[in-house]
């Protein structure tokens, strides 16, 4: 895939067909079985086109300093009726499915995640592009375009992602934590087929440590719920698989990185 650093000037593009699957890893530095989930996601990402985003619990959180209230809130908005307790681990795939806990539904967590990540995104034909220019220590200008053959409606956001943070006080003993979503910023909407574009000057949160923030652009597809939608029954903590075919939000991403990396 395409990735890149927030402190670099970037111009990148991709066809819709080449966009990776998205895995949101709802986690915490005190969560022991989150380590198993994170490792399984990493294994899948080594073999499939999939980007991992670690959403650290922040709301009512006293032990994990890596999260952000805005990021946590948006995760809860996406998965509210499927993970009502918001207790890590929860793995969301493409905004359409959620695996709760660390007990596999099939043979292994790896096979569960790989199966979901391999589901077609059905984005139609088209392309996306992004230009990013740093303008200050924690600011930059983003210019984005999307050309699509469908009439999907998207909210366009920038995700600032810290590649790695050092936190030796986590009780799950990981010391280094990866793919941390530090902030999510709205930068536009897409409402029609064909070509859409936008630009925005943004200021973003600092990294937990060091200077290793990446800039990612997300297109969040809004899907109207049908009259047949039914709220799922509450599930026990050890229930591993929660299907989300009626989700109101699907995710696609362009993650920016220099092509030579």
C-alpha positions as CSV (number, residue, x, y, z in Angstrom):
1,X,0.0,0.0,0.0
2,X,0.9,3.7,0.1
3,X,2.0,5.3,3.4
4,X,3.8,8.4,4.4
5,X,4.9,10.7,7.2
6,X,3.2,13.9,8.3
7,X,6.4,15.9,8.2
8,X,7.0,15.2,4.5
9,X,5.4,16.7,1.4
10,X,3.4,14.0,-0.4
11,X,1.4,13.5,-3.6
12,X,-0.1,10.0,-3.9
13,X,-2.9,8.2,-5.7
14,X,-4.6,4.8,-5.9
15,X,-7.3,3.1,-7.8
16,X,-10.3,2.1,-5.7
17,X,-9.6,-1.5,-6.4
18,X,-6.2,-1.2,-4.8
19,X,-7.4,0.2,-1.5
20,X,-6.6,-2.0,1.5
21,X,-9.0,-3.5,4.0
22,X,-9.2,-1.7,7.3
23,X,-8.8,-3.3,10.8
24,X,-9.7,-1.2,13.8
25,X,-8.0,-2.7,16.9
26,X,-9.9,-1.4,20.0
27,X,-7.2,-1.9,22.7
28,X,-5.7,-0.7,26.0
29,X,-2.3,-0.9,27.6
30,X,-3.7,-2.9,30.5
31,X,-5.5,-5.4,28.3
32,X,-3.7,-8.8,28.3
33,X,-5.8,-10.6,25.7
34,X,-5.5,-7.5,23.4
35,X,-1.9,-8.7,22.8
36,X,-3.2,-11.9,21.2
37,X,-5.7,-9.9,19.0
38,X,-3.0,-7.4,18.0
39,X,-0.5,-10.2,17.1
40,X,-3.2,-12.0,15.0
41,X,-4.0,-8.8,13.1
42,X,-0.3,-8.2,12.4
43,X,0.0,-11.7,11.0
44,X,-3.0,-11.2,8.7
45,X,-1.6,-7.8,7.5
46,X,1.7,-9.5,6.5
47,X,-0.2,-11.7,4.1
48,X,-3.2,-9.5,2.9
49,X,-3.6,-5.9,1.9
50,X,-4.8,-4.6,5.2
51,X,-4.1,-1.5,7.4
52,X,-4.3,-1.7,11.2
53,X,-5.4,1.2,13.3
54,X,-5.1,0.9,17.1
55,X,-7.9,2.8,18.9
56,X,-6.9,3.0,22.5
57,X,-9.7,3.3,25.0
58,X,-9.9,6.8,26.4
59,X,-13.4,7.5,27.8
60,X,-13.5,6.8,31.5
61,X,-10.0,5.5,31.1
62,X,-7.4,6.0,33.9
63,X,-4.5,3.7,33.0
64,X,-3.9,4.1,29.2
65,X,-2.5,7.5,28.2
66,X,-2.3,6.7,24.4
67,X,-6.0,7.3,23.5
68,X,-8.0,10.3,22.4
69,X,-11.6,11.1,23.4
70,X,-12.6,12.0,19.8
71,X,-11.2,8.8,18.4
72,X,-12.8,6.7,21.1
73,X,-16.1,8.4,20.6
74,X,-16.1,7.8,16.8
75,X,-15.3,4.1,17.4
76,X,-18.2,3.8,19.8
77,X,-20.5,5.5,17.3
78,X,-19.6,3.0,14.6
79,X,-19.9,-0.1,16.8
80,X,-22.4,1.1,19.5
81,X,-25.0,-1.6,19.3
82,X,-22.5,-4.4,18.7
83,X,-20.0,-3.7,21.5
84,X,-22.1,-1.8,24.1
85,X,-19.6,-2.2,27.0
86,X,-16.6,-0.9,25.0
87,X,-14.3,-3.3,26.8
88,X,-11.2,-4.2,24.8
89,X,-10.4,-6.2,22.7
90,X,-12.8,-5.5,19.8
91,X,-11.5,-5.8,16.2
92,X,-13.6,-4.0,13.6
93,X,-13.1,-4.9,10.0
94,X,-14.1,-2.4,7.2
95,X,-16.7,-0.9,9.5
96,X,-19.0,-3.9,8.7
97,X,-18.0,-6.6,11.1
98,X,-16.8,-6.9,14.7
99,X,-14.9,-9.6,16.5
100,X,-15.2,-9.2,20.2
101,X,-12.8,-10.7,22.7
102,X,-9.9,-13.1,21.8
103,X,-11.9,-16.3,21.3
104,X,-11.9,-17.3,17.6
105,X,-15.2,-18.0,15.8
106,X,-13.4,-20.4,13.4
107,X,-10.1,-22.2,13.6
108,X,-8.1,-19.2,14.7
109,X,-8.3,-15.4,15.1
110,X,-6.0,-15.2,12.0
111,X,-8.4,-17.1,9.9
112,X,-11.4,-15.1,11.2
113,X,-9.8,-11.8,10.4
114,X,-8.4,-12.9,7.1
115,X,-11.9,-14.1,6.0
116,X,-13.5,-10.8,6.9
117,X,-10.7,-8.7,5.4
118,X,-11.0,-10.6,2.1
119,X,-14.6,-9.7,1.6
120,X,-15.1,-7.5,-1.5
121,X,-15.5,-3.7,-0.8
122,X,-17.7,-3.2,-3.9
123,X,-16.5,0.3,-4.4
124,X,-17.0,0.3,-8.2
125,X,-14.5,1.8,-10.6
126,X,-12.5,5.0,-9.8
127,X,-9.5,6.5,-8.1
128,X,-8.5,8.6,-5.1
129,X,-5.6,11.0,-4.6
130,X,-4.2,13.1,-1.9
131,X,-1.6,15.9,-1.7
132,X,-0.2,16.8,1.7
133,X,2.0,19.8,2.5
134,X,3.3,20.4,6.1
135,X,2.9,24.1,7.1
136,X,4.1,24.0,10.7
137,X,5.2,21.7,13.6
138,X,1.7,20.3,13.9
139,X,-0.2,21.6,10.9
140,X,-0.6,21.0,7.2
141,X,-2.7,21.5,4.1
142,X,-4.5,18.5,2.6
143,X,-6.0,18.4,-1.0
144,X,-8.0,15.3,-1.8
145,X,-9.9,14.0,-4.8
146,X,-12.1,10.9,-5.5
147,X,-13.6,9.8,-8.7
148,X,-16.2,7.1,-8.4
149,X,-18.7,5.3,-10.7
150,X,-21.2,4.8,-7.9
151,X,-23.2,7.5,-6.1
152,X,-22.0,6.5,-2.6
153,X,-22.0,9.2,0.0
154,X,-18.8,9.7,2.0
155,X,-17.6,11.8,4.9
156,X,-13.9,12.5,4.4
157,X,-11.6,12.6,7.4
158,X,-7.9,12.7,8.1
159,X,-6.5,10.2,10.7
160,X,-3.2,11.1,12.4
161,X,-1.5,7.8,13.3
162,X,1.5,7.4,15.5
163,X,3.7,4.6,14.2
164,X,5.1,3.6,17.6
165,X,4.9,4.9,21.2
166,X,7.1,3.9,24.2
167,X,5.1,3.2,27.3
168,X,6.8,0.8,29.8
169,X,4.1,1.2,32.4
170,X,1.4,-0.8,30.5
171,X,0.4,-3.8,32.5
172,X,0.2,-6.0,29.4
173,X,4.0,-5.6,29.3
174,X,4.2,-4.6,25.6
175,X,6.4,-1.5,26.2
176,X,6.1,-0.4,22.6
177,X,2.6,0.2,21.0
178,X,2.0,0.6,17.3
179,X,-0.5,2.1,14.8
180,X,-2.0,4.5,17.4
181,X,-4.8,6.8,16.1
182,X,-4.1,10.1,17.8
183,X,-6.8,12.2,16.1
184,X,-9.5,12.2,13.5
185,X,-10.3,15.4,11.6
186,X,-13.2,16.1,9.3
187,X,-12.1,17.6,5.9
188,X,-15.1,17.3,3.6
189,X,-17.9,15.2,2.1
190,X,-18.7,13.4,-1.1
191,X,-22.3,13.3,-2.3
192,X,-22.3,12.5,-6.1
193,X,-20.9,10.1,-8.6
194,X,-18.0,11.4,-10.8
195,X,-15.2,13.6,-9.5
196,X,-15.3,15.3,-6.1
197,X,-12.5,17.2,-4.4
198,X,-11.7,19.3,-1.4
199,X,-8.9,21.1,0.5
200,X,-8.4,22.0,4.2
201,X,-5.7,23.5,6.4
202,X,-5.6,21.4,9.6
203,X,-3.9,21.5,13.0
204,X,-3.4,18.1,14.6
205,X,-2.5,16.6,18.0
206,X,1.1,15.9,18.8
207,X,2.6,12.4,19.0
208,X,2.8,10.7,22.4
209,X,6.6,10.7,21.9
210,X,9.1,11.3,19.1
211,X,8.2,12.6,15.6
212,X,6.6,9.6,13.9
213,X,3.1,10.7,12.9
214,X,1.6,9.5,9.7
215,X,-1.2,11.2,7.8
216,X,-4.1,9.0,6.4
217,X,-7.2,10.0,4.5
218,X,-10.4,8.0,5.1
219,X,-13.6,8.0,3.2
220,X,-16.5,6.9,5.4
221,X,-19.5,5.6,3.4
222,X,-22.9,6.2,4.9
223,X,-25.4,3.4,4.3
224,X,-29.1,3.9,5.2
225,X,-30.5,1.4,7.5
226,X,-33.5,-0.5,6.1
227,X,-36.8,-1.0,7.9
228,X,-35.8,-4.6,8.5
229,X,-32.9,-3.6,10.7
230,X,-33.0,-5.3,14.1
231,X,-30.9,-4.4,17.1
232,X,-28.9,-7.5,18.1
233,X,-29.5,-9.1,21.4
234,X,-26.9,-8.4,24.1
235,X,-24.1,-10.9,24.0
236,X,-21.9,-12.4,26.7
237,X,-18.3,-11.3,27.0
238,X,-17.0,-14.6,25.6
239,X,-19.1,-14.4,22.5
240,X,-16.4,-14.0,19.8
241,X,-18.1,-13.0,16.6
242,X,-20.5,-10.2,15.9
243,X,-21.6,-9.7,12.3
244,X,-22.5,-6.2,11.3
245,X,-24.2,-6.4,7.8
246,X,-26.5,-3.5,8.6
247,X,-23.9,-1.1,9.7
248,X,-24.4,2.6,9.0
249,X,-20.8,3.1,8.2
250,X,-18.2,1.5,6.0
251,X,-14.6,2.5,5.7
252,X,-12.1,2.9,2.9
253,X,-8.7,4.4,3.3
254,X,-5.8,5.9,1.4
255,X,-2.7,5.6,3.7
256,X,0.1,7.8,2.5
257,X,3.7,6.8,2.4
258,X,6.6,7.5,0.0
259,X,6.5,5.0,-2.8
260,X,10.1,4.0,-2.3
261,X,9.4,2.8,1.3
